[in-house]
Amino acid sequence: DAMVLLEAFGLASKELFDYNRENYKFDQEQRLERDMQRVEMQINRFDLFREDIEDLVKLTVDKMDMYHIVGALFLSFTALVYCEGIINGPQPPFFLGQYFLTVAASFVYLLLAVWLSMYA
């Protein structure tokens, strides 16, 4: 009797262990898929952060390129006005001094703007 009882208990425990083992394996597969999905989502999230930073840097670089082009055009115009600017008729000396001082100051300012836009 005891042997039959132990055998029945052994078969029942084996059946119970196999049932839990299948559930355990299924749970482990699900857990692994969940963890892999979480890691992939984190990787995608940080890729988005990198893209945002690249976009911000590209925006600054594009803006500085535009400043560089416009500043260079104004600089060439200022040099042209300073060298070949024609003032008709006699002008008082204080007016000519103010005129050339203003053009020279704008030249220096634009030269500084072009120079700084190259390194910004």
Disulfide bonds with the S-S distance in Angstrom:
none
